[in-house]
């Protein structure tokens, strides 16, 4: 374990890397959470126009992922392959976010065109930053335990960023809107503050990290069609892609239906924010111990136990009387602890699929593989948006009314039974993951030998 590729990463570098996800969450979580409300209630778009735009942008964004991943994998600069995108994308990302929360003095049609241009631009720049940011983990080290540790720190700061957005964005936008007596300006100033902080943190992430894994320039010629080759030979990538669809689908369902469950089934609209907070809070307790848990249990057992914990928490919500609010919140914590453990750990497995792809093909395609994963988790998020709407409509849910027993049952089923079915499928899927610790270590030794041969004969390789 003395190789530069396998060395332990300092805590400072781990936090420096994690600051990039904190930055992305400050900006993009604000966009994901509040932009629809801004468009309808402040900017002046109709709900139908805004909803259609969100669907169009999501499709464009998902389709762009593989192309961006291919471009990233062809990048070679003095700063490395992935880090330059953090440096040069930071302020365009912030500026476009600010423009999204800016209300120009245009006609209705002009405003809609402006919204499309700025939101599509923001989404593409975000993907251009997020794909290489995610792939950077695989370039920092080949040490699997260090990858898990880096991912744990990353997920902690990502969740802290989400908590900051959940609590402070409404507070700050209201305060600034009241101070300036202009609600639109309040939102613009709020996004300006978050955008500048986020951009500076992305640059800090760039300066704090180092790409160590050997880049064999002459061997690697990555093209878009390599996606199909990866799906043919890279079984861990296929298994993980399915896992991402399911887990992000479950998370999306839980997040979207939680407000209905608390408002109508519990009859406690005042608890919505606390129910949401409890969905993120376990991350600060569980994720710091993820490397030790992973080492003790191994990949499959860790994920199976986490999924089982999530299932237990959800099934408890199915049978607990709505009047027992304290018990509901306790099992919300239990379910969230399982969900966050599985959700945090699955990111640590992506670098393994990159190593496996390199082992099988000789090509290191970090950008392309992260783009593939990005496409699938966006598909999962879309699935999570469709499923609750269809089920609630089937059970006769009508907004802003006292719900019928059938509608309440529909909300309960969507909150508990539907996610449990998906989680069982996730347990089946992850047991097809064929990279155990012994196989992985053998693979890494082979890749290290290839790196050594390349470095010992680099002039000959470069001359070809």
Secondary structure, 3 states (H helix, E strand, C coil): CCCHHHCCCCHHHHHHHHHHHHHHHHHHHHHHHHHHHHHHHHHCCCHHHHHHHHHHHHHHHHHHHHHHHHHHHCCCECCECCHHHHHHHHHHHHHHHHHHCCCCCCCHHHHHHHHHHHHHHHHHHHHHHHHHHHHHHHHHCCCHHHHHHHHHHHHHHHHHHHHHHHHHHHHHHHHHHHHHCCHHHHHHHHHHHHHHHHHHHHHHHHHHCCCCCCCCCCCCCCCCCHHHHHHHHCHHHHHHHHHHHHHHHHHHHHHHHHHHHHHHHCCCHHHHHHHHHHHHHHHHHHHHHHHHHHHHHCHHHHHHHHHHHHHHHHHHHHHCCCCCHHHHHHHHHHHHHHHHHHHHHHHHHHHHHHHHHHHHHCCCCHHHHHHHHHHHHHHHHHHHHHHHHHHHHHCCCCCCCCCCHHHHHHHHHHHCHHHHHHHHHHHHHHCCCCCCHHHHHHHHHHHHHHHHHHHHCHHHHHHC
